[in-house]
C-alpha cells in the first residue's frame, strides 16, 4: 500500500502543507495549515469509483488500465 505524508512547513510568509514537493495554499498559522492537511489526508482515503484510465509514460507509450476505486493510500500529517 502506498503511504502519503503531508508535511507542515513554513512557506511564502506563512505556513503550508507539502506533499511530494507540491505546496498547498499559504495559511496564517501552523494550526490552520495542519487542520487543512488533516482534511486533505482524510479526503485522500475516501473510496471512489472503479474507472478505466489511459496515460502516456515518459517513453511516449500509452497504457490503458483499470483504477480500483477502493485502492486508497495510507495517509499521515507530519509537523
PDB file of N, CA, C and O in Angstrom, chain B, residues numbered from 101:
ATOM      1  N   UNK B 101       0.834  -1.178   0.000  1.00  0.00           N
ATOM      2  CA  UNK B 101       0.000   0.000   0.000  1.00  0.00           C
ATOM      3  C   UNK B 101       0.883   1.246   0.000  1.00  0.00           C
ATOM      4  O   UNK B 101       1.917   1.293   0.666  1.00  0.00           O
ATOM      5  N   UNK B 102       0.464   2.229  -0.741  1.00  0.00           N
ATOM      6  CA  UNK B 102       1.169   3.498  -0.824  1.00  0.00           C
ATOM      7  C   UNK B 102       0.906   4.328   0.428  1.00  0.00           C
ATOM      8  O   UNK B 102      -0.201   4.322   0.966  1.00  0.00           O
ATOM      9  N   UNK B 103       1.930   5.039   0.884  1.00  0.00           N
ATOM     10  CA  UNK B 103       1.761   5.937   2.025  1.00  0.00           C
ATOM     11  C   UNK B 103       2.067   7.359   1.578  1.00  0.00           C
ATOM     12  O   UNK B 103       3.082   7.613   0.930  1.00  0.00           O
ATOM     13  N   UNK B 104       1.185   8.276   1.927  1.00  0.00           N
ATOM     14  CA  UNK B 104       1.330   9.692   1.598  1.00  0.00           C
ATOM     15  C   UNK B 104       1.455  10.466   2.905  1.00  0.00           C
ATOM     16  O   UNK B 104       0.643  10.296   3.815  1.00  0.00           O
ATOM     17  N   UNK B 105       2.484  11.322   2.995  1.00  0.00           N
ATOM     18  CA  UNK B 105       2.655  12.161   4.175  1.00  0.00           C
ATOM     19  C   UNK B 105       2.563  13.620   3.765  1.00  0.00           C
ATOM     20  O   UNK B 105       3.289  14.083   2.886  1.00  0.00           O
ATOM     21  N   UNK B 106       1.660  14.330   4.414  1.00  0.00           N
ATOM     22  CA  UNK B 106       1.537  15.770   4.250  1.00  0.00           C
ATOM     23  C   UNK B 106       2.399  16.411   5.331  1.00  0.00           C
ATOM     24  O   UNK B 106       2.193  16.167   6.520  1.00  0.00           O
ATOM     25  N   UNK B 107       3.363  17.232   4.920  1.00  0.00           N
ATOM     26  CA  UNK B 107       4.319  17.833   5.844  1.00  0.00           C
ATOM     27  C   UNK B 107       3.998  19.319   6.026  1.00  0.00           C
ATOM     28  O   UNK B 107       3.843  20.047   5.046  1.00  0.00           O
ATOM     29  N   UNK B 108       3.900  19.761   7.273  1.00  0.00           N
ATOM     30  CA  UNK B 108       3.627  21.171   7.561  1.00  0.00           C
ATOM     31  C   UNK B 108       4.963  21.920   7.538  1.00  0.00           C
ATOM     32  O   UNK B 108       5.905  21.548   8.238  1.00  0.00           O
ATOM     33  N   UNK B 109       5.034  22.990   6.717  1.00  0.00           N
ATOM     34  CA  UNK B 109       6.278  23.742   6.548  1.00  0.00           C
ATOM     35  C   UNK B 109       5.992  25.238   6.461  1.00  0.00           C
ATOM     36  O   UNK B 109       4.892  25.656   6.101  1.00  0.00           O
ATOM     37  N   UNK B 110       7.019  26.046   6.802  1.00  0.00           N
ATOM     38  CA  UNK B 110       6.911  27.481   6.569  1.00  0.00           C
ATOM     39  C   UNK B 110       7.004  27.717   5.073  1.00  0.00           C
ATOM     40  O   UNK B 110       7.831  27.119   4.384  1.00  0.00           O
ATOM     41  N   UNK B 111       6.131  28.608   4.575  1.00  0.00           N
ATOM     42  CA  UNK B 111       6.098  28.834   3.132  1.00  0.00           C
ATOM     43  C   UNK B 111       5.487  30.191   2.824  1.00  0.00           C
ATOM     44  O   UNK B 111       4.414  30.526   3.327  1.00  0.00           O
ATOM     45  N   UNK B 112       6.160  30.954   2.015  1.00  0.00           N
ATOM     46  CA  UNK B 112       5.632  32.192   1.447  1.00  0.00           C
ATOM     47  C   UNK B 112       5.079  33.144   2.522  1.00  0.00           C
ATOM     48  O   UNK B 112       4.009  33.726   2.349  1.00  0.00           O
ATOM     49  N   UNK B 113       5.815  33.295   3.627  1.00  0.00           N
ATOM     50  CA  UNK B 113       5.421  34.212   4.683  1.00  0.00           C
ATOM     51  C   UNK B 113       4.391  33.666   5.653  1.00  0.00           C
ATOM     52  O   UNK B 113       3.862  34.411   6.477  1.00  0.00           O
ATOM     53  N   UNK B 114       4.103  32.393   5.568  1.00  0.00           N
ATOM     54  CA  UNK B 114       3.129  31.767   6.463  1.00  0.00           C
ATOM     55  C   UNK B 114       3.434  30.285   6.593  1.00  0.00           C
ATOM     56  O   UNK B 114       4.594  29.883   6.682  1.00  0.00           O
ATOM     57  N   UNK B 115       2.391  29.484   6.603  1.00  0.00           N
ATOM     58  CA  UNK B 115       2.530  28.033   6.738  1.00  0.00           C
ATOM     59  C   UNK B 115       1.737  27.337   5.652  1.00  0.00           C
ATOM     60  O   UNK B 115       0.704  27.836   5.207  1.00  0.00           O
ATOM     61  N   UNK B 116       2.228  26.173   5.225  1.00  0.00           N
ATOM     62  CA  UNK B 116       1.542  25.389   4.205  1.00  0.00           C
ATOM     63  C   UNK B 116       1.778  23.917   4.499  1.00  0.00           C
ATOM     64  O   UNK B 116       2.595  23.561   5.347  1.00  0.00           O
ATOM     65  N   UNK B 117       1.055  23.076   3.791  1.00  0.00           N
ATOM     66  CA  UNK B 117       1.418  21.666   3.818  1.00  0.00           C
ATOM     67  C   UNK B 117       1.985  21.304   2.459  1.00  0.00           C
ATOM     68  O   UNK B 117       1.599  21.870   1.436  1.00  0.00           O
ATOM     69  N   UNK B 118       2.899  20.358   2.464  1.00  0.00           N
ATOM     70  CA  UNK B 118       3.609  19.963   1.245  1.00  0.00           C
ATOM     71  C   UNK B 118       3.511  18.452   1.114  1.00  0.00           C
ATOM     72  O   UNK B 118       3.650  17.713   2.089  1.00  0.00           O
ATOM     73  N   UNK B 119       3.270  18.014  -0.106  1.00  0.00           N
ATOM     74  CA  UNK B 119       3.244  16.587  -0.385  1.00  0.00           C
ATOM     75  C   UNK B 119       3.940  16.368  -1.724  1.00  0.00           C
ATOM     76  O   UNK B 119       3.550  16.926  -2.750  1.00  0.00           O
ATOM     77  N   UNK B 120       4.969  15.549  -1.682  1.00  0.00           N
ATOM     78  CA  UNK B 120       5.714  15.221  -2.902  1.00  0.00           C
ATOM     79  C   UNK B 120       6.215  16.473  -3.628  1.00  0.00           C
ATOM     80  O   UNK B 120       6.197  16.535  -4.857  1.00  0.00           O
ATOM     81  N   UNK B 121       6.667  17.481  -2.843  1.00  0.00           N
ATOM     82  CA  UNK B 121       7.241  18.689  -3.426  1.00  0.00           C
ATOM     83  C   UNK B 121       6.238  19.742  -3.854  1.00  0.00           C
ATOM     84  O   UNK B 121       6.633  20.791  -4.363  1.00  0.00           O
ATOM     85  N   UNK B 122       4.948  19.492  -3.662  1.00  0.00           N
ATOM     86  CA  UNK B 122       3.906  20.440  -4.061  1.00  0.00           C
ATOM     87  C   UNK B 122       3.322  21.080  -2.806  1.00  0.00           C
ATOM     88  O   UNK B 122       2.969  20.391  -1.849  1.00  0.00           O
ATOM     89  N   UNK B 123       3.223  22.428  -2.826  1.00  0.00           N
ATOM     90  CA  UNK B 123       2.737  23.177  -1.678  1.00  0.00           C
ATOM     91  C   UNK B 123       1.243  23.471  -1.808  1.00  0.00           C
ATOM     92  O   UNK B 123       0.721  23.656  -2.908  1.00  0.00           O
ATOM     93  N   UNK B 124       0.579  23.510  -0.672  1.00  0.00           N
ATOM     94  CA  UNK B 124      -0.803  23.972  -0.610  1.00  0.00           C
ATOM     95  C   UNK B 124      -0.803  25.493  -0.674  1.00  0.00           C
ATOM     96  O   UNK B 124       0.239  26.125  -0.847  1.00  0.00           O
ATOM     97  N   UNK B 125      -1.974  26.058  -0.534  1.00  0.00           N
ATOM     98  CA  UNK B 125      -2.052  27.499  -0.340  1.00  0.00           C
ATOM     99  C   UNK B 125      -1.364  27.842   0.980  1.00  0.00           C
ATOM    100  O   UNK B 125      -1.104  26.957   1.795  1.00  0.00           O
ATOM    101  N   UNK B 126      -1.071  29.117   1.189  1.00  0.00           N
ATOM    102  CA  UNK B 126      -0.418  29.556   2.421  1.00  0.00           C
ATOM    103  C   UNK B 126      -1.478  29.898   3.462  1.00  0.00           C
ATOM    104  O   UNK B 126      -2.489  30.532   3.160  1.00  0.00           O
ATOM    105  N   UNK B 127      -1.223  29.465   4.697  1.00  0.00           N
ATOM    106  CA  UNK B 127      -2.110  29.737   5.820  1.00  0.00           C
ATOM    107  C   UNK B 127      -1.392  30.641   6.814  1.00  0.00           C
ATOM    108  O   UNK B 127      -0.163  30.635   6.887  1.00  0.00           O
ATOM    109  N   UNK B 128      -2.156  31.418   7.579  1.00  0.00           N
ATOM    110  CA  UNK B 128      -1.575  32.380   8.513  1.00  0.00           C
ATOM    111  C   UNK B 128      -0.869  31.718   9.688  1.00  0.00           C
ATOM    112  O   UNK B 128       0.095  32.267  10.220  1.00  0.00           O
ATOM    113  N   UNK B 129      -1.338  30.545  10.097  1.00  0.00           N
ATOM    114  CA  UNK B 129      -0.754  29.888  11.268  1.00  0.00           C
ATOM    115  C   UNK B 129      -0.452  28.418  10.975  1.00  0.00           C
ATOM    116  O   UNK B 129      -0.983  27.815  10.043  1.00  0.00           O
ATOM    117  N   UNK B 130       0.416  27.883  11.808  1.00  0.00           N
ATOM    118  CA  UNK B 130       0.761  26.469  11.733  1.00  0.00           C
ATOM    119  C   UNK B 130      -0.488  25.615  11.959  1.00  0.00           C
ATOM    120  O   UNK B 130      -0.710  24.635  11.248  1.00  0.00           O
ATOM    121  N   UNK B 131      -1.302  25.987  12.952  1.00  0.00           N
ATOM    122  CA  UNK B 131      -2.504  25.215  13.265  1.00  0.00           C
ATOM    123  C   UNK B 131      -3.485  25.165  12.098  1.00  0.00           C
ATOM    124  O   UNK B 131      -4.075  24.118  11.831  1.00  0.00           O
ATOM    125  N   UNK B 132      -3.664  26.289  11.401  1.00  0.00           N
ATOM    126  CA  UNK B 132      -4.565  26.297  10.245  1.00  0.00           C
ATOM    127  C   UNK B 132      -4.038  25.403   9.128  1.00  0.00           C
ATOM    128  O   UNK B 132      -4.807  24.685   8.490  1.00  0.00           O
ATOM    129  N   UNK B 133      -2.731  25.447   8.893  1.00  0.00           N
ATOM    130  CA  UNK B 133      -2.133  24.586   7.867  1.00  0.00           C
ATOM    131  C   UNK B 133      -2.269  23.114   8.253  1.00  0.00           C
ATOM    132  O   UNK B 133      -2.549  22.268   7.404  1.00  0.00           O
ATOM    133  N   UNK B 134      -2.073  22.819   9.518  1.00  0.00           N
ATOM    134  CA  UNK B 134      -2.188  21.428   9.990  1.00  0.00           C
ATOM    135  C   UNK B 134      -3.620  20.920   9.846  1.00  0.00           C
ATOM    136  O   UNK B 134      -3.837  19.788   9.414  1.00  0.00           O
ATOM    137  N   UNK B 135      -4.595  21.752  10.206  1.00  0.00           N
ATOM    138  CA  UNK B 135      -6.004  21.334  10.053  1.00  0.00           C
ATOM    139  C   UNK B 135      -6.346  21.084   8.590  1.00  0.00           C
ATOM    140  O   UNK B 135      -7.037  20.117   8.266  1.00  0.00           O
ATOM    141  N   UNK B 136      -5.867  21.948   7.714  1.00  0.00           N
ATOM    142  CA  UNK B 136      -6.122  21.770   6.282  1.00  0.00           C
ATOM    143  C   UNK B 136      -5.470  20.479   5.774  1.00  0.00           C
ATOM    144  O   UNK B 136      -6.061  19.759   4.968  1.00  0.00           O
ATOM    145  N   UNK B 137      -4.262  20.190   6.243  1.00  0.00           N
ATOM    146  CA  UNK B 137      -3.571  18.955   5.848  1.00  0.00           C
ATOM    147  C   UNK B 137      -4.323  17.728   6.355  1.00  0.00           C
ATOM    148  O   UNK B 137      -4.413  16.721   5.653  1.00  0.00           O
ATOM    149  N   UNK B 138      -4.860  17.808   7.565  1.00  0.00           N
ATOM    150  CA  UNK B 138      -5.619  16.689   8.114  1.00  0.00           C
ATOM    151  C   UNK B 138      -6.882  16.432   7.302  1.00  0.00           C
ATOM    152  O   UNK B 138      -7.263  15.281   7.092  1.00  0.00           O
ATOM    153  N   UNK B 139      -7.529  17.495   6.847  1.00  0.00           N
ATOM    154  CA  UNK B 139      -8.710  17.345   5.990  1.00  0.00           C
ATOM    155  C   UNK B 139      -8.318  16.698   4.664  1.00  0.00           C
ATOM    156  O   UNK B 139      -8.984  15.775   4.196  1.00  0.00           O
ATOM    157  N   UNK B 140      -7.222  17.192   4.055  1.00  0.00           N
ATOM    158  CA  UNK B 140      -6.757  16.622   2.784  1.00  0.00           C
ATOM    159  C   UNK B 140      -6.401  15.147   2.944  1.00  0.00           C
ATOM    160  O   UNK B 140      -6.723  14.329   2.083  1.00  0.00           O
ATOM    161  N   UNK B 141      -5.739  14.812   4.042  1.00  0.00           N
ATOM    162  CA  UNK B 141      -5.351  13.419   4.287  1.00  0.00           C
ATOM    163  C   UNK B 141      -6.577  12.531   4.448  1.00  0.00           C
ATOM    164  O   UNK B 141      -6.612  11.407   3.948  1.00  0.00           O
ATOM    165  N   UNK B 142      -7.577  13.043   5.145  1.00  0.00           N
ATOM    166  CA  UNK B 142      -8.813  12.283   5.356  1.00  0.00           C
ATOM    167  C   UNK B 142      -9.546  12.060   4.032  1.00  0.00           C
ATOM    168  O   UNK B 142     -10.035  10.963   3.764  1.00  0.00           O
ATOM    169  N   UNK B 143      -9.618  13.109   3.206  1.00  0.00           N
ATOM    170  CA  UNK B 143     -10.298  13.006   1.910  1.00  0.00           C
ATOM    171  C   UNK B 143      -9.569  12.052   0.970  1.00  0.00           C
ATOM    172  O   UNK B 143     -10.200  11.382   0.153  1.00  0.00           O
ATOM    173  N   UNK B 144      -8.261  11.991   1.082  1.00  0.00           N
ATOM    174  CA  UNK B 144      -7.460  11.106   0.230  1.00  0.00           C
ATOM    175  C   UNK B 144      -7.826   9.645   0.447  1.00  0.00           C
ATOM    176  O   UNK B 144      -7.659   8.822  -0.453  1.00  0.00           O
ATOM    177  N   UNK B 145      -8.324   9.317   1.638  1.00  0.00           N
ATOM    178  CA  UNK B 145      -8.671   7.936   1.980  1.00  0.00           C
ATOM    179  C   UNK B 145     -10.047   7.516   1.482  1.00  0.00           C
ATOM    180  O   UNK B 145     -10.366   6.327   1.489  1.00  0.00           O
ATOM    181  N   UNK B 146     -10.878   8.483   1.045  1.00  0.00           N
ATOM    182  CA  UNK B 146     -12.235   8.157   0.638  1.00  0.00           C
ATOM    183  C   UNK B 146     -12.230   7.325  -0.643  1.00  0.00           C
ATOM    184  O   UNK B 146     -11.526   7.657  -1.597  1.00  0.00           O
ATOM    185  N   UNK B 147     -13.005   6.257  -0.668  1.00  0.00           N
ATOM    186  CA  UNK B 147     -13.061   5.451  -1.887  1.00  0.00           C
ATOM    187  C   UNK B 147     -13.778   6.203  -3.001  1.00  0.00           C
ATOM    188  O   UNK B 147     -14.602   7.083  -2.751  1.00  0.00           O
ATOM    189  N   UNK B 148     -13.454   5.845  -4.204  1.00  0.00           N
ATOM    190  CA  UNK B 148     -14.096   6.444  -5.371  1.00  0.00           C
ATOM    191  C   UNK B 148     -14.682   5.356  -6.239  1.00  0.00           C
ATOM    192  O   UNK B 148     -14.924   4.242  -5.774  1.00  0.00           O
ATOM    193  N   UNK B 149     -14.910   5.672  -7.491  1.00  0.00           N
ATOM    194  CA  UNK B 149     -15.449   4.711  -8.439  1.00  0.00           C
ATOM    195  C   UNK B 149     -14.315   3.990  -9.145  1.00  0.00           C
ATOM    196  O   UNK B 149     -13.268   4.580  -9.414  1.00  0.00           O
ATOM    197  N   UNK B 150     -14.522   2.722  -9.443  1.00  0.00           N
ATOM    198  CA  UNK B 150     -13.582   1.998 -10.288  1.00  0.00           C
ATOM    199  C   UNK B 150     -13.789   2.513 -11.705  1.00  0.00           C
ATOM    200  O   UNK B 150     -14.918   2.572 -12.192  1.00  0.00           O
ATOM    201  N   UNK B 151     -12.689   2.888 -12.369  1.00  0.00           N
ATOM    202  CA  UNK B 151     -12.808   3.501 -13.686  1.00  0.00           C
ATOM    203  C   UNK B 151     -11.619   3.150 -14.561  1.00  0.00           C
ATOM    204  O   UNK B 151     -10.539   2.828 -14.065  1.00  0.00           O
ATOM    205  N   UNK B 152     -11.827   3.215 -15.854  1.00  0.00           N
ATOM    206  CA  UNK B 152     -10.744   2.985 -16.815  1.00  0.00           C
ATOM    207  C   UNK B 152      -9.937   4.274 -16.957  1.00  0.00           C
ATOM    208  O   UNK B 152     -10.502   5.366 -17.018  1.00  0.00           O
ATOM    209  N   UNK B 153      -8.610   4.138 -17.010  1.00  0.00           N
ATOM    210  CA  UNK B 153      -7.739   5.298 -17.217  1.00  0.00           C
ATOM    211  C   UNK B 153      -6.773   5.011 -18.352  1.00  0.00           C
ATOM    212  O   UNK B 153      -6.426   3.857 -18.605  1.00  0.00           O
ATOM    213  N   UNK B 154      -6.343   6.056 -19.032  1.00  0.00           N
ATOM    214  CA  UNK B 154      -5.312   5.978 -20.065  1.00  0.00           C
ATOM    215  C   UNK B 154      -4.249   7.002 -19.715  1.00  0.00           C
ATOM    216  O   UNK B 154      -4.564   8.118 -19.301  1.00  0.00           O
ATOM    217  N   UNK B 155      -2.978   6.617 -19.883  1.00  0.00           N
ATOM    218  CA  UNK B 155      -1.908   7.566 -19.615  1.00  0.00           C
ATOM    219  C   UNK B 155      -0.717   7.263 -20.509  1.00  0.00           C
ATOM    220  O   UNK B 155      -0.540   6.142 -20.986  1.00  0.00           O
ATOM    221  N   UNK B 156       0.097   8.297 -20.724  1.00  0.00           N
ATOM    222  CA  UNK B 156       1.303   8.178 -21.534  1.00  0.00           C
ATOM    223  C   UNK B 156       2.501   8.135 -20.601  1.00  0.00           C
ATOM    224  O   UNK B 156       2.624   8.976 -19.709  1.00  0.00           O
ATOM    225  N   UNK B 157       3.388   7.164 -20.797  1.00  0.00           N
ATOM    226  CA  UNK B 157       4.580   7.062 -19.955  1.00  0.00           C
ATOM    227  C   UNK B 157       5.683   7.961 -20.510  1.00  0.00           C
ATOM    228  O   UNK B 157       5.530   8.518 -21.597  1.00  0.00           O
ATOM    229  N   UNK B 158       6.791   8.112 -19.782  1.00  0.00           N
ATOM    230  CA  UNK B 158       7.870   9.008 -20.238  1.00  0.00           C
ATOM    231  C   UNK B 158       8.455   8.628 -21.602  1.00  0.00           C
ATOM    232  O   UNK B 158       9.029   9.477 -22.283  1.00  0.00           O
ATOM    233  N   UNK B 159       8.317   7.374 -22.001  1.00  0.00           N
ATOM    234  CA  UNK B 159       8.837   6.939 -23.304  1.00  0.00           C
ATOM    235  C   UNK B 159       7.848   7.182 -24.439  1.00  0.00           C
ATOM    236  O   UNK B 159       8.140   6.868 -25.593  1.00  0.00           O
ATOM    237  N   UNK B 160       6.679   7.740 -24.122  1.00  0.00           N
ATOM    238  CA  UNK B 160       5.697   8.053 -25.155  1.00  0.00           C
ATOM    239  C   UNK B 160       4.723   6.923 -25.457  1.00  0.00           C
ATOM    240  O   UNK B 160       3.947   7.020 -26.408  1.00  0.00           O
ATOM    241  N   UNK B 161       4.748   5.862 -24.674  1.00  0.00           N
ATOM    242  CA  UNK B 161       3.810   4.743 -24.885  1.00  0.00           C
ATOM    243  C   UNK B 161       2.548   4.980 -24.075  1.00  0.00           C
ATOM    244  O   UNK B 161       2.598   5.460 -22.943  1.00  0.00           O
ATOM    245  N   UNK B 162       1.418   4.636 -24.674  1.00  0.00           N
ATOM    246  CA  UNK B 162       0.131   4.780 -23.997  1.00  0.00           C
ATOM    247  C   UNK B 162      -0.252   3.477 -23.320  1.00  0.00           C
ATOM    248  O   UNK B 162       0.011   2.388 -23.831  1.00  0.00           O
ATOM    249  N   UNK B 163      -0.883   3.613 -22.154  1.00  0.00           N
ATOM    250  CA  UNK B 163      -1.319   2.457 -21.368  1.00  0.00           C
ATOM    251  C   UNK B 163      -2.783   2.639 -20.989  1.00  0.00           C
ATOM    252  O   UNK B 163      -3.222   3.746 -20.678  1.00  0.00           O
ATOM    253  N   UNK B 164      -3.524   1.555 -21.020  1.00  0.00           N
ATOM    254  CA  UNK B 164      -4.909   1.534 -20.551  1.00  0.00           C
ATOM    255  C   UNK B 164      -4.972   0.607 -19.352  1.00  0.00           C
ATOM    256  O   UNK B 164      -4.509  -0.532 -19.412  1.00  0.00           O
ATOM    257  N   UNK B 165      -5.545   1.097 -18.260  1.00  0.00           N
ATOM    258  CA  UNK B 165      -5.656   0.314 -17.035  1.00  0.00           C
ATOM    259  C   UNK B 165      -7.001   0.582 -16.380  1.00  0.00           C
ATOM    260  O   UNK B 165      -7.726   1.503 -16.756  1.00  0.00           O
ATOM    261  N   UNK B 166      -7.309  -0.235 -15.406  1.00  0.00           N
ATOM    262  CA  UNK B 166      -8.489  -0.012 -14.577  1.00  0.00           C
ATOM    263  C   UNK B 166      -7.997   0.415 -13.203  1.00  0.00           C
ATOM    264  O   UNK B 166      -7.211  -0.285 -12.566  1.00  0.00           O
ATOM    265  N   UNK B 167      -8.467   1.570 -12.756  1.00  0.00           N
ATOM    266  CA  UNK B 167      -8.107   2.081 -11.433  1.00  0.00           C
ATOM    267  C   UNK B 167      -9.217   1.691 -10.463  1.00  0.00           C
ATOM    268  O   UNK B 167     -10.366   2.105 -10.613  1.00  0.00           O
ATOM    269  N   UNK B 168      -8.855   0.895  -9.476  1.00  0.00           N
ATOM    270  CA  UNK B 168      -9.839   0.454  -8.486  1.00  0.00           C
ATOM    271  C   UNK B 168     -10.183   1.608  -7.555  1.00  0.00           C
ATOM    272  O   UNK B 168      -9.287   2.254  -7.012  1.00  0.00           O
ATOM    273  N   UNK B 169     -11.440   1.866  -7.369  1.00  0.00           N
ATOM    274  CA  UNK B 169     -11.891   2.964  -6.526  1.00  0.00           C
ATOM    275  C   UNK B 169     -11.627   2.750  -5.052  1.00  0.00           C
ATOM    276  O   UNK B 169     -11.675   3.691  -4.259  1.00  0.00           O
ATOM    277  N   UNK B 170     -11.346   1.496  -4.682  1.00  0.00           N
ATOM    278  CA  UNK B 170     -11.098   1.224  -3.268  1.00  0.00           C
ATOM    279  C   UNK B 170      -9.611   1.069  -2.957  1.00  0.00           C
ATOM    280  O   UNK B 170      -9.251   0.687  -1.844  1.00  0.00           O
ATOM    281  N   UNK B 171      -8.757   1.358  -3.915  1.00  0.00           N
ATOM    282  CA  UNK B 171      -7.307   1.257  -3.735  1.00  0.00           C
ATOM    283  C   UNK B 171      -6.778   2.602  -3.240  1.00  0.00           C
ATOM    284  O   UNK B 171      -6.199   3.364  -4.013  1.00  0.00           O
ATOM    285  N   UNK B 172      -6.973   2.890  -1.974  1.00  0.00           N
ATOM    286  CA  UNK B 172      -6.625   4.173  -1.404  1.00  0.00           C
ATOM    287  C   UNK B 172      -5.347   4.083  -0.585  1.00  0.00           C
ATOM    288  O   UNK B 172      -5.067   3.044   0.013  1.00  0.00           O
ATOM    289  N   UNK B 173      -4.560   5.171  -0.551  1.00  0.00           N
ATOM    290  CA  UNK B 173      -3.307   5.146   0.193  1.00  0.00           C
ATOM    291  C   UNK B 173      -3.504   5.326   1.693  1.00  0.00           C
ATOM    292  O   UNK B 173      -4.555   5.773   2.152  1.00  0.00           O
ATOM    293  N   UNK B 174      -2.477   4.970   2.435  1.00  0.00           N
ATOM    294  CA  UNK B 174      -2.409   5.310   3.857  1.00  0.00           C
ATOM    295  C   UNK B 174      -1.907   6.750   3.913  1.00  0.00           C
ATOM    296  O   UNK B 174      -1.011   7.112   3.151  1.00  0.00           O
ATOM    297  N   UNK B 175      -2.462   7.578   4.795  1.00  0.00           N
ATOM    298  CA  UNK B 175      -2.049   8.979   4.868  1.00  0.00           C
ATOM    299  C   UNK B 175      -1.606   9.350   6.274  1.00  0.00           C
ATOM    300  O   UNK B 175      -1.986   8.712   7.256  1.00  0.00           O
ATOM    301  N   UNK B 176      -0.786  10.408   6.347  1.00  0.00           N
ATOM    302  CA  UNK B 176      -0.279  10.890   7.618  1.00  0.00           C
ATOM    303  C   UNK B 176       0.022  12.385   7.479  1.00  0.00           C
ATOM    304  O   UNK B 176       0.233  12.888   6.376  1.00  0.00           O
ATOM    305  N   UNK B 177       0.036  13.079   8.614  1.00  0.00           N
ATOM    306  CA  UNK B 177       0.411  14.502   8.655  1.00  0.00           C
ATOM    307  C   UNK B 177       1.589  14.616   9.613  1.00  0.00           C
ATOM    308  O   UNK B 177       1.536  14.126  10.741  1.00  0.00           O
ATOM    309  N   UNK B 178       2.660  15.273   9.149  1.00  0.00           N
ATOM    310  CA  UNK B 178       3.870  15.445   9.974  1.00  0.00           C
ATOM    311  C   UNK B 178       4.141  16.933  10.154  1.00  0.00           C
ATOM    312  O   UNK B 178       4.028  17.715   9.210  1.00  0.00           O
ATOM    313  N   UNK B 179       4.494  17.309  11.359  1.00  0.00           N
ATOM    314  CA  UNK B 179       4.884  18.685  11.631  1.00  0.00           C
ATOM    315  C   UNK B 179       3.852  19.477  12.358  1.00  0.00           C
ATOM    316  O   UNK B 179       4.066  20.655  12.644  1.00  0.00           O
TER     317      UNK B 179
END
